């Protein structure tokens, strides 16, 4: 025992559920978490823990006291922020002794009490657990492991967060080892099937995967392949949806797990991006401080990624002292090297609260679609990017006050001066690192256009302070220091962070993101690194994705459209299935779609029917026929064994392609190769007809088939590990083997599991999903209005747009403006020459069709009357008629005289038929007035216009065809019969109809 070590005495027999085990758990977790310098010592015949302190010649005999002592003297001590926080922690530890310990026998009451405590006291939000959290967690570790935690959401989130910490896991394992009690794995209400006790292990140990110890920092090793991986820092003001997850964190996790399965020295870091305007805006909406908002969403993101089996080596955040220190250091070096300059910009300023407004803090009416709540950077309705000065009637988001333009001084990064260095670096890096296609294209477009100086400061309060005098009220622009977050998060993980970030000769940096983040990672951040003249580790490979769409549309949290991280958990589908589907649909070269029916099909037809069927069939066969012991096939004839060679060749070929895909970050293609290897395994069983007959009739051949199949399953467990780690763990548990490394093609993968090795009982890897669930889930996550906004809101917006379009016709680009213009042109044209045209048409019809013209006009009027209610043109037509009537007194008389003259001349040409035709027209005119007024309520003056229109049409020689004439003639005969009864009340009817018409005109006006 070292001179500085303390002797920690643990009861050697501490059954599960006993007070002795709870005490052991407390002190072992504390020793691992706080770096306590202890030597464990098993002591028989005791029922409590103790800590011997040699220098002071005394011991601590209470578990809670030992926890607090270790938190102070360990290599990673707990640092309380104030005396108040220290006293509060002591109070919580006492609450565990007085209250919780007495409730532990009643599991539900204990969890309920802790749920209330978490809600009331708001503890448990610190990144490193406090001593009281260790004490309370240890007390509830076993009860929570078998409880249904959904009824206690606050406790569940806190419990799972602590359970995921590597130091906590180490402490649990240590307690189990010292007390000979196997660690309890949380089942959350699900019973785990029993496993047979292994009788023999016979494996090639060289094939094992070598994962780093959670207690040790992962650092680069000279002469080895050292891989540093980052995924785009998720912004802290939202809940990640499936597109966010596949676009960065999940893709990076696959590549990280692949490198670890290849036994490469690998570090994967990520964290929440917490500074900037969006955080301040969201905090205003949720009525909390930016820090409170960040604390809330950091935990939310972390829990979602944990559920998806994202294996970060460290998940941090950007609101840390390390972020401020490193970002300001880069800023100062850029300034010293002449790459920063001061300039002024014109911004909107709110006089009411005395502050400049960032783009997102300005709201107003969109100049394109007239949406009232457009932001200063973008309109959420039409999607157009905006400038705050483009908004109509701009207002401050904070207080509604109208802002004014005002100049503000800022610091600019002179990217134009850095362009030669950036261009030379990006050309080399893209070639050596094999950048993704869209990463190259976007970067080259920026460089081709020519880089310009870029503002890197903002008039905000929430951000990294600008380290210059006179800039005390400004912060660094979030996209200048966001990428620096990768560095500061690494610095929070290890004090030796410079070994990763300042040794480019030893480290390869791989970064994963959506395509919209490319310029910040290939131009701005590398430019900042180059400008410092420090030996930075710069980007080696960038892997970008296009967009994942949802059922033909976009994800929208506000409208409930799409599956978000917390929704996936609610479906009850395991994370492995979600990971498989997202990775098989990864938008590598173009946008892809999430489709529920496809989701169900891939689970049932690919995972279950292919991989699940192959693994389960072989292991069940070995359980049943060989008593779970791998058979010896050494007696098989060389001729029979030679028939297996095509199978091994096919697997090696696919394995080589798989490794090449993953090395070059072709993740979707790599998954296809993995499933193809599984498919080849199924084919191998079919070709050799593995069944009872083979077992009985050709035992040596059957043993060889089984052995090769088991080794292929072990190989599959390794190559699917990057994609479905939980599935891999299930397979290796069934095989009674450690995690396997991914070998090179051509290796003796078929000889890893050897004869006499004992395997465990078979378990199902996947379950069938009812196809009807696809429609159920689609409806649940389809939103309230798939095609757009809420109907009432859309109608309101349309009305607003229409009114504003009248006031700003020249600026109106929308549909309403175009329609109004067409209607206006139509009215003007009609008012100018519409009367002449109508008179001409009426005259032509009457002259050419003396017998059936009236019926034709009646038919036309009836069709108009039936059509108007359908297409909504009734009001418009009446309005036009009213305008004609108002205009006619001014210029209609001359036109009427002209028409009468034309009519008279035509009658002369028609000769003897004139008296008869004149009489018929007069009769028709009188009868037509009454009937037409009864039909559609139009006035006498309007009928006269119709008559003139017919006459004009007759002059031009227009008319109906023979079939129409025949039909109209029959109608006229019926009408003539009706006319014999007379119309003695003609004047009275006219008066009544005129009154109705005047009333309607008044209403329209």
HELIX and SHEET records of a PDB file:
HELIX    1   1 UNK A   19  UNK A   34  1                                  16    
HELIX    2   2 UNK A   54  UNK A   56  5                                   3    
HELIX    3   3 UNK A   63  UNK A   73  1                                  11    
HELIX    4   4 UNK A   83  UNK A   95  1                                  13    
HELIX    5   5 UNK A   96  UNK A  100  3                                   5    
HELIX    6   6 UNK A  101  UNK A  103  1                                   3    
HELIX    7   7 UNK A  107  UNK A  121  1                                  15    
HELIX    8   8 UNK A  131  UNK A  145  1                                  15    
HELIX    9   9 UNK A  149  UNK A  151  5                                   3    
HELIX   10  10 UNK A  153  UNK A  163  1                                  11    
HELIX   11  11 UNK A  166  UNK A  179  1                                  14    
HELIX   12  12 UNK A  205  UNK A  207  5                                   3    
HELIX   13  13 UNK A  242  UNK A  244  1                                   3    
HELIX   14  14 UNK A  245  UNK A  249  3                                   5    
HELIX   15  15 UNK A  250  UNK A  261  1                                  12    
HELIX   16  16 UNK A  277  UNK A  286  1                                  10    
HELIX   17  17 UNK A  290  UNK A  307  1                                  18    
HELIX   18  18 UNK A  321  UNK A  336  1                                  16    
HELIX   19  19 UNK A  359  UNK A  361  5                                   3    
HELIX   20  20 UNK A  388  UNK A  390  5                                   3    
HELIX   21  21 UNK A  415  UNK A  433  1                                  19    
HELIX   22  22 UNK A  437  UNK A  449  1                                  13    
HELIX   23  23 UNK A  478  UNK A  481  1                                   4    
HELIX   24  24 UNK A  484  UNK A  493  1                                  10    
HELIX   25  25 UNK A  498  UNK A  501  1                                   4    
HELIX   26  26 UNK A  515  UNK A  517  5                                   3    
HELIX   27  27 UNK A  518  UNK A  519  1                                   2    
HELIX   28  28 UNK A  520  UNK A  524  3                                   5    
HELIX   29  29 UNK A  525  UNK A  532  1                                   8    
HELIX   30  30 UNK A  565  UNK A  570  1                                   6    
HELIX   31  31 UNK A  575  UNK A  584  1                                  10    
HELIX   32  32 UNK A  596  UNK A  601  1                                   6    
HELIX   33  33 UNK A  602  UNK A  612  3                                  11    
HELIX   34  34 UNK A  613  UNK A  625  1                                  13    
HELIX   35  35 UNK A  638  UNK A  642  1                                   5    
HELIX   36  36 UNK A  645  UNK A  663  1                                  19    
HELIX   37  37 UNK A  667  UNK A  688  1                                  22    
HELIX   38  38 UNK A  692  UNK A  697  1                                   6    
HELIX   39  39 UNK A  699  UNK A  719  1                                  21    
HELIX   40  40 UNK A  725  UNK A  735  1                                  11    
HELIX   41  41 UNK A  749  UNK A  751  5                                   3    
HELIX   42  42 UNK A  772  UNK A  780  1                                   9    
HELIX   43  43 UNK A  791  UNK A  807  1                                  17    
HELIX   44  44 UNK A  815  UNK A  848  1                                  34    
HELIX   45  45 UNK A  853  UNK A  871  1                                  19    
HELIX   46  46 UNK A  874  UNK A  910  1                                  37    
HELIX   47  47 UNK A  911  UNK A  913  5                                   3    
HELIX   48  48 UNK A  914  UNK A  936  1                                  23    
HELIX   49  49 UNK A  940  UNK A  955  1                                  16    
HELIX   50  50 UNK A  962  UNK A  979  1                                  18    
HELIX   51  51 UNK A  986  UNK A 1004  1                                  19    
SHEET    1   A 4 UNK A  38  UNK A  43  0                                        
SHEET    2   A 4 UNK A   6  UNK A  11  1                                        
SHEET    3   A 4 UNK A  50  UNK A  53 -1                                        
SHEET    4   A 4 UNK A  58  UNK A  60 -1                                        
SHEET    1   B 5 UNK A 314  UNK A 317  0                                        
SHEET    2   B 5 UNK A 265  UNK A 272  1                                        
SHEET    3   B 5 UNK A 226  UNK A 231  1                                        
SHEET    4   B 5 UNK A 507  UNK A 514  1                                        
SHEET    5   B 5 UNK A 539  UNK A 545  1                                        
SHEET    1   C 4 UNK A 355  UNK A 356  0                                        
SHEET    2   C 4 UNK A 340  UNK A 350 -1                                        
SHEET    3   C 4 UNK A 404  UNK A 413 -1                                        
SHEET    4   C 4 UNK A 454  UNK A 455 -1                                        
SHEET    1   D 3 UNK A 374  UNK A 375  0                                        
SHEET    2   D 3 UNK A 362  UNK A 365 -1                                        
SHEET    3   D 3 UNK A 392  UNK A 396 -1                                        
SHEET    1   E 2 UNK A 457  UNK A 458  0                                        
SHEET    2   E 2 UNK A 475  UNK A 476 -1                                        
SHEET    1   F 2 UNK A 548  UNK A 550  0                                        
SHEET    2   F 2 UNK A 592  UNK A 594  1                                        
END                                                                             
